[in-house]
Amino acid sequence: MTRLLSFIDRLSRLAETVAVLLIFGYCALMLTEVVARAQAQSFSFTWEFSQYAMAAIFALASGPAIRTGVHVRITLVAEMLPPGLRRVLDILANLVALVIVALIVWAMWTKTATSYERNILATSVTKSPLWVPQAVVLWGMAQLWLDLAARLIRRLANQPYEWRDADAEPSDV
């Protein structure tokens, strides 16, 4: 089990790294557009590819956000509960999240496969094959499911299940 969890953690770090690289790419695209507009021009591909990048960033960063505990959550009710009940509520919420994300993965798989089989292209000037950005989003959603599964396994085994402040500077903690 430890090997599986370690493998999921490595995949999560890879997804996180790709998301960071895509953020830099997104910034480069937007800066290119700003410079072009300053010259009274525009590049249509910057808007198209930046949209793909934003979807991929969101998807790829979702799993690592669960892993490191930096996602948005509402703890108002959970903080008022005793630790045992809080654990049960957390496990139930994790199970519900696994079901929801599994449905999203299935839908993205269907969408990506359909785009690939039918060779669906973007309606923009670039005519990009849509299965490529859809596959990256599918990867991100699958990674989210894996990170949720790893979190649940660790929670059930009473192991540390979140790495809060894992990347924080010593002065931040």
MIDOSE-1310 file (N, C-alpha, C; in nm, 2 decimals, decimal comma, always signed):
residues 173
mtrl	+0,08/-0,12/+0,00/+0,00/+0,00/+0,00/+0,09/+0,13/+0,00; +0,20/+0,12/+0,07/+0,29/+0,23/+0,08/+0,34/+0,27/-0,06; +0,38/+0,17/-0,14/+0,43/+0,19/-0,27/+0,32/+0,26/-0,36; +0,20/+0,22/-0,35/+0,09/+0,28/-0,42/+0,08/+0,43/-0,38
lsfi	+0,07/+0,46/-0,25/+0,06/+0,59/-0,20/+0,17/+0,68/-0,24; +0,29/+0,62/-0,24/+0,41/+0,70/-0,28/+0,41/+0,73/-0,43; +0,36/+0,63/-0,51/+0,35/+0,65/-0,65/+0,24/+0,76/-0,68; +0,13/+0,76/-0,61/+0,03/+0,87/-0,63/+0,09/+1,00/-0,59
drls	+0,17/+1,01/-0,49/+0,23/+1,13/-0,45/+0,32/+1,19/-0,55; +0,40/+1,10/-0,61/+0,49/+1,14/-0,72/+0,41/+1,19/-0,84; +0,31/+1,12/-0,88/+0,22/+1,17/-0,99/+0,16/+1,31/-0,96; +0,12/+1,32/-0,83/+0,07/+1,45/-0,79/+0,17/+1,56/-0,80
rlae	+0,30/+1,54/-0,77/+0,40/+1,64/-0,78/+0,43/+1,67/-0,93; +0,42/+1,57/-1,01/+0,43/+1,59/-1,16/+0,32/+1,68/-1,21; +0,20/+1,65/-1,17/+0,09/+1,73/-1,21/+0,10/+1,88/-1,17; +0,15/+1,89/-1,04/+0,17/+2,02/-0,98/+0,28/+2,10/-1,06
tvav	+0,39/+2,03/-1,10/+0,50/+2,09/-1,18/+0,45/+2,13/-1,31; +0,37/+2,05/-1,38/+0,32/+2,09/-1,51/+0,22/+2,21/-1,50; +0,14/+2,21/-1,39/+0,05/+2,33/-1,37/+0,13/+2,46/-1,36; +0,24/+2,45/-1,28/+0,33/+2,57/-1,26/+0,39/+2,61/-1,40
llif	+0,44/+2,51/-1,48/+0,49/+2,55/-1,61/+0,38/+2,61/-1,70; +0,26/+2,56/-1,69/+0,15/+2,62/-1,77/+0,12/+2,76/-1,72; +0,13/+2,79/-1,59/+0,11/+2,92/-1,54/+0,21/+3,02/-1,61; +0,34/+2,97/-1,62/+0,44/+3,06/-1,69/+0,41/+3,07/-1,83
gyca	+0,36/+2,97/-1,90/+0,32/+2,97/-2,04/+0,20/+3,07/-2,06; +0,11/+3,06/-1,96/-0,01/+3,15/-1,97/+0,04/+3,30/-1,96; +0,13/+3,32/-1,87/+0,18/+3,46/-1,85/+0,25/+3,51/-1,98; +0,33/+3,42/-2,04/+0,39/+3,45/-2,16/+0,29/+3,48/-2,27
lmlt	+0,19/+3,41/-2,28/+0,09/+3,43/-2,38/+0,02/+3,57/-2,36; -0,01/+3,60/-2,24/-0,08/+3,72/-2,21/+0,01/+3,84/-2,23; +0,14/+3,83/-2,19/+0,23/+3,94/-2,22/+0,25/+3,96/-2,37; +0,25/+3,85/-2,45/+0,26/+3,86/-2,59/+0,14/+3,94/-2,65
evva	+0,03/+3,91/-2,59/-0,09/+3,98/-2,64/-0,09/+4,13/-2,60; -0,04/+4,16/-2,48/-0,03/+4,30/-2,44/+0,06/+4,37/-2,53; +0,18/+4,32/-2,56/+0,28/+4,38/-2,65/+0,22/+4,40/-2,79; +0,15/+4,30/-2,83/+0,09/+4,31/-2,97/-0,02/+4,41/-2,97
raqa	-0,10/+4,42/-2,87/-0,20/+4,53/-2,86/-0,14/+4,67/-2,85; -0,03/+4,68/-2,79/+0,04/+4,81/-2,78/+0,08/+4,85/-2,93; +0,10/+4,75/-3,01/+0,13/+4,78/-3,15/+0,01/+4,78/-3,24; -0,11/+4,79/-3,18/-0,24/+4,79/-3,25/-0,26/+4,66/-3,33
qsfs	-0,22/+4,55/-3,28/-0,24/+4,42/-3,34/-0,30/+4,32/-3,23; -0,33/+4,20/-3,27/-0,37/+4,10/-3,18/-0,34/+3,96/-3,24; -0,31/+3,87/-3,15/-0,29/+3,73/-3,19/-0,40/+3,65/-3,14; -0,48/+3,59/-3,23/-0,60/+3,52/-3,18/-0,56/+3,39/-3,11
ftwe	-0,44/+3,34/-3,14/-0,40/+3,21/-3,08/-0,37/+3,23/-2,93; -0,33/+3,36/-2,89/-0,30/+3,38/-2,75/-0,42/+3,36/-2,66; -0,54/+3,40/-2,70/-0,66/+3,38/-2,63/-0,70/+3,24/-2,62; -0,69/+3,17/-2,74/-0,73/+3,03/-2,74/-0,64/+2,94/-2,65
fsqy	-0,51/+2,96/-2,67/-0,42/+2,87/-2,59/-0,42/+2,91/-2,44; -0,45/+3,04/-2,41/-0,45/+3,07/-2,27/-0,58/+3,01/-2,20; -0,69/+3,00/-2,28/-0,80/+2,93/-2,22/-0,77/+2,78/-2,20; -0,71/+2,72/-2,29/-0,67/+2,58/-2,27/-0,58/+2,57/-2,15
amaa	-0,48/+2,66/-2,13/-0,39/+2,66/-2,02/-0,46/+2,68/-1,89; -0,56/+2,77/-1,88/-0,63/+2,79/-1,76/-0,71/+2,67/-1,72; -0,77/+2,60/-1,81/-0,85/+2,48/-1,78/-0,75/+2,37/-1,73; -0,64/+2,36/-1,79/-0,54/+2,26/-1,75/-0,48/+2,29/-1,62
ifal	-0,45/+2,42/-1,59/-0,40/+2,46/-1,46/-0,49/+2,43/-1,35; -0,62/+2,46/-1,37/-0,72/+2,43/-1,27/-0,73/+2,28/-1,24; -0,73/+2,20/-1,35/-0,75/+2,06/-1,33/-0,62/+2,00/-1,27; -0,51/+2,03/-1,32/-0,38/+1,97/-1,27/-0,35/+2,01/-1,13
asgp	-0,39/+2,13/-1,09/-0,36/+2,18/-0,95/-0,46/+2,13/-0,85; -0,57/+2,08/-0,89/-0,68/+2,03/-0,80/-0,63/+1,92/-0,71; -0,57/+1,82/-0,76/-0,53/+1,70/-0,68/-0,42/+1,74/-0,58; -0,31/+1,81/-0,63/-0,21/+1,86/-0,53/-0,27/+1,95/-0,43
airt	-0,37/+2,03/-0,46/-0,43/+2,11/-0,36/-0,50/+2,03/-0,25; -0,56/+1,92/-0,29/-0,62/+1,82/-0,19/-0,50/+1,76/-0,10; -0,40/+1,72/-0,17/-0,28/+1,66/-0,11/-0,22/+1,75/+0,00; -0,21/+1,87/-0,03/-0,14/+1,96/+0,06/-0,23/+2,04/+0,15
gvhv	-0,36/+2,02/+0,13/-0,46/+2,09/+0,22/-0,48/+2,24/+0,20; -0,45/+2,28/+0,07/-0,46/+2,43/+0,05/-0,59/+2,46/-0,03; -0,68/+2,37/-0,05/-0,80/+2,39/-0,12/-0,90/+2,47/-0,03; -1,00/+2,53/-0,09/-1,10/+2,60/-0,01/-1,19/+2,50/+0,06
ritl	-1,21/+2,52/+0,18/-1,31/+2,44/+0,25/-1,37/+2,52/+0,37; -1,49/+2,48/+0,40/-1,56/+2,55/+0,51/-1,56/+2,46/+0,63; -1,50/+2,51/+0,74/-1,48/+2,43/+0,86/-1,56/+2,47/+0,97; -1,66/+2,56/+0,95/-1,75/+2,61/+1,05/-1,81/+2,50/+1,13
vaem	-1,87/+2,40/+1,06/-1,94/+2,29/+1,13/-1,84/+2,19/+1,19; -1,74/+2,16/+1,11/-1,64/+2,06/+1,15/-1,57/+2,10/+1,28; -1,54/+2,22/+1,29/-1,46/+2,27/+1,41/-1,55/+2,26/+1,54; -1,68/+2,25/+1,53/-1,76/+2,24/+1,65/-1,79/+2,09/+1,69
lppg	-1,75/+2,00/+1,60/-1,77/+1,86/+1,63/-1,66/+1,80/+1,71; -1,69/+1,69/+1,78/-1,58/+1,62/+1,85/-1,49/+1,55/+1,75; -1,37/+1,52/+1,78/-1,27/+1,47/+1,68/-1,32/+1,34/+1,61; -1,38/+1,25/+1,69/-1,43/+1,13/+1,62/-1,54/+1,15/+1,52
lrrv	-1,63/+1,24/+1,55/-1,74/+1,27/+1,46/-1,68/+1,35/+1,34; -1,59/+1,43/+1,37/-1,52/+1,51/+1,26/-1,45/+1,42/+1,16; -1,39/+1,31/+1,21/-1,32/+1,21/+1,13/-1,42/+1,14/+1,04; -1,53/+1,10/+1,10/-1,64/+1,03/+1,02/-1,69/+1,12/+0,91
ldil	-1,72/+1,25/+0,95/-1,77/+1,34/+0,85/-1,67/+1,37/+0,74; -1,54/+1,37/+0,77/-1,44/+1,39/+0,67/-1,43/+1,27/+0,58; -1,44/+1,15/+0,63/-1,44/+1,03/+0,55/-1,56/+1,03/+0,46; -1,68/+1,06/+0,51/-1,80/+1,06/+0,42/-1,79/+1,17/+0,31
anlv	-1,74/+1,28/+0,35/-1,72/+1,39/+0,25/-1,62/+1,34/+0,14; -1,51/+1,27/+0,18/-1,42/+1,22/+0,09/-1,48/+1,12/+0,00; -1,56/+1,03/+0,05/-1,63/+0,93/-0,04/-1,72/+1,00/-0,14; -1,79/+1,10/-0,09/-1,88/+1,17/-0,19/-1,80/+1,24/-0,30
alvi	-1,69/+1,30/-0,26/-1,60/+1,36/-0,35/-1,55/+1,26/-0,45; -1,51/+1,14/-0,41/-1,46/+1,04/-0,50/-1,57/+1,00/-0,60; -1,69/+0,99/-0,56/-1,80/+0,96/-0,66/-1,82/+1,07/-0,76; -1,82/+1,20/-0,71/-1,84/+1,31/-0,80/-1,73/+1,32/-0,90
vali	-1,60/+1,31/-0,85/-1,49/+1,32/-0,94/-1,48/+1,20/-1,04; -1,52/+1,09/-0,99/-1,53/+0,97/-1,09/-1,63/+1,00/-1,20; -1,74/+1,07/-1,17/-1,83/+1,10/-1,28/-1,77/+1,21/-1,37; -1,69/+1,30/-1,32/-1,63/+1,40/-1,40/-1,52/+1,34/-1,49
vwam	-1,44/+1,24/-1,43/-1,34/+1,17/-1,51/-1,41/+1,09/-1,62; -1,52/+1,03/-1,59/-1,59/+0,95/-1,70/-1,64/+1,04/-1,81; -1,70/+1,16/-1,77/-1,75/+1,25/-1,87/-1,63/+1,31/-1,95; -1,52/+1,34/-1,89/-1,40/+1,40/-1,96/-1,34/+1,29/-2,05
wtkt	-1,34/+1,16/-2,01/-1,29/+1,06/-2,09/-1,38/+1,04/-2,22; -1,51/+1,05/-2,20/-1,60/+1,04/-2,31/-1,59/+1,15/-2,41; -1,58/+1,27/-2,35/-1,56/+1,39/-2,43/-1,43/+1,39/-2,51; -1,32/+1,35/-2,44/-1,19/+1,34/-2,51/-1,19/+1,24/-2,62
atsy	-1,24/+1,12/-2,59/-1,24/+1,01/-2,68/-1,32/+1,05/-2,81; -1,44/+1,11/-2,78/-1,52/+1,16/-2,90/-1,45/+1,26/-2,98; -1,38/+1,35/-2,92/-1,31/+1,46/-2,99/-1,20/+1,39/-3,07; -1,13/+1,29/-3,02/-1,02/+1,22/-3,09/-1,08/+1,14/-3,20
erni	-1,18/+1,06/-3,18/-1,24/+0,97/-3,28/-1,29/+1,05/-3,40; -1,36/+1,17/-3,37/-1,42/+1,25/-3,48/-1,33/+1,36/-3,53; -1,21/+1,36/-3,48/-1,11/+1,46/-3,51/-1,17/+1,60/-3,51; -1,23/+1,64/-3,40/-1,29/+1,77/-3,38/-1,19/+1,87/-3,36
lats	-1,20/+1,98/-3,43/-1,10/+2,09/-3,42/-1,17/+2,21/-3,37; -1,08/+2,30/-3,31/-1,13/+2,42/-3,26/-1,18/+2,51/-3,37; -1,28/+2,59/-3,35/-1,34/+2,67/-3,46/-1,26/+2,80/-3,48; -1,14/+2,81/-3,41/-1,06/+2,92/-3,43/-0,97/+2,91/-3,55
vtks	-0,88/+3,01/-3,57/-0,79/+3,02/-3,68/-0,69/+2,90/-3,68; -0,65/+2,86/-3,55/-0,55/+2,76/-3,54/-0,60/+2,62/-3,57; -0,73/+2,60/-3,56/-0,79/+2,46/-3,59/-0,72/+2,36/-3,51; -0,70/+2,39/-3,38/-0,63/+2,29/-3,29/-0,72/+2,17/-3,26
plwv	-0,66/+2,05/-3,26/-0,74/+1,93/-3,22/-0,78/+1,94/-3,08; -0,91/+1,94/-3,05/-0,96/+1,96/-2,91/-0,92/+1,85/-2,81; -0,89/+1,73/-2,87/-0,86/+1,62/-2,77/-0,74/+1,65/-2,69; -0,64/+1,73/-2,75/-0,52/+1,76/-2,68/-0,54/+1,83/-2,54
pqav	-0,60/+1,95/-2,55/-0,63/+2,02/-2,42/-0,73/+1,94/-2,33; -0,82/+1,87/-2,39/-0,91/+1,79/-2,31/-0,84/+1,68/-2,24; -0,74/+1,62/-2,31/-0,67/+1,51/-2,24/-0,59/+1,56/-2,12; -0,54/+1,68/-2,13/-0,47/+1,74/-2,01/-0,57/+1,76/-1,90
vlwg	-0,68/+1,81/-1,93/-0,79/+1,83/-1,82/-0,83/+1,69/-1,77; -0,84/+1,59/-1,85/-0,87/+1,46/-1,81/-0,76/+1,41/-1,71; -0,64/+1,43/-1,75/-0,53/+1,39/-1,66/-0,54/+1,46/-1,52; -0,57/+1,58/-1,52/-0,59/+1,66/-1,40/-0,70/+1,60/-1,31
maql	-0,81/+1,57/-1,37/-0,93/+1,52/-1,30/-0,90/+1,38/-1,25; -0,83/+1,30/-1,33/-0,79/+1,16/-1,28/-0,69/+1,18/-1,16; -0,60/+1,27/-1,17/-0,51/+1,30/-1,06/-0,58/+1,34/-0,93; -0,68/+1,42/-0,95/-0,77/+1,46/-0,84/-0,83/+1,34/-0,77
wldl	-0,88/+1,25/-0,85/-0,94/+1,13/-0,80/-0,84/+1,04/-0,72; -0,72/+1,03/-0,78/-0,61/+0,95/-0,71/-0,57/+1,02/-0,58; -0,56/+1,15/-0,58/-0,52/+1,22/-0,46/-0,63/+1,20/-0,35; -0,76/+1,21/-0,39/-0,87/+1,19/-0,30/-0,86/+1,04/-0,24
aarl	-0,84/+0,95/-0,33/-0,83/+0,81/-0,29/-0,71/+0,79/-0,19; -0,60/+0,85/-0,22/-0,48/+0,84/-0,13/-0,52/+0,90/+0,01; -0,58/+1,01/+0,00/-0,62/+1,08/+0,12/-0,72/+0,99/+0,21; -0,81/+0,93/+0,14/-0,91/+0,84/+0,21/-0,84/+0,72/+0,27
irrl	-0,75/+0,66/+0,20/-0,67/+0,55/+0,25/-0,59/+0,59/+0,37; -0,52/+0,70/+0,36/-0,44/+0,75/+0,48/-0,53/+0,78/+0,60; -0,65/+0,84/+0,57/-0,74/+0,88/+0,68/-0,79/+0,76/+0,75; -0,83/+0,65/+0,67/-0,88/+0,53/+0,73/-0,77/+0,46/+0,81
anqp	-0,65/+0,47/+0,77/-0,54/+0,40/+0,83/-0,48/+0,49/+0,95; -0,54/+0,60/+0,98/-0,49/+0,69/+1,08/-0,35/+0,74/+1,06; -0,32/+0,76/+0,93/-0,19/+0,82/+0,89/-0,20/+0,96/+0,86; -0,10/+1,04/+0,85/-0,11/+1,18/+0,81/-0,16/+1,18/+0,67
yewr	-0,27/+1,26/+0,65/-0,34/+1,25/+0,52/-0,33/+1,39/+0,44; -0,27/+1,49/+0,50/-0,25/+1,62/+0,44/-0,11/+1,67/+0,47; -0,05/+1,73/+0,38/+0,08/+1,79/+0,40/+0,07/+1,94/+0,40; +0,00/+1,99/+0,51/-0,02/+2,14/+0,52/+0,12/+2,20/+0,54
dada	+0,13/+2,31/+0,47/+0,26/+2,39/+0,48/+0,38/+2,31/+0,44; +0,36/+2,21/+0,36/+0,47/+2,13/+0,31/+0,58/+2,21/+0,24; +0,54/+2,30/+0,16/+0,63/+2,38/+0,08/+0,65/+2,52/+0,14; +0,61/+2,54/+0,26/+0,62/+2,68/+0,32/+0,77/+2,70/+0,37
epsd	+0,80/+2,83/+0,36/+0,93/+2,87/+0,41/+0,93/+2,86/+0,56; +1,04/+2,84/+0,62/+1,04/+2,83/+0,77/+0,99/+2,96/+0,84; +1,01/+3,07/+0,77/+0,96/+3,20/+0,83/+0,80/+3,21/+0,82; +0,74/+3,13/+0,73/+0,60/+3,14/+0,71/+0,52/+3,05/+0,81
v	+0,58/+2,95/+0,86/+0,51/+2,86/+0,95/+0,49/+2,91/+1,09
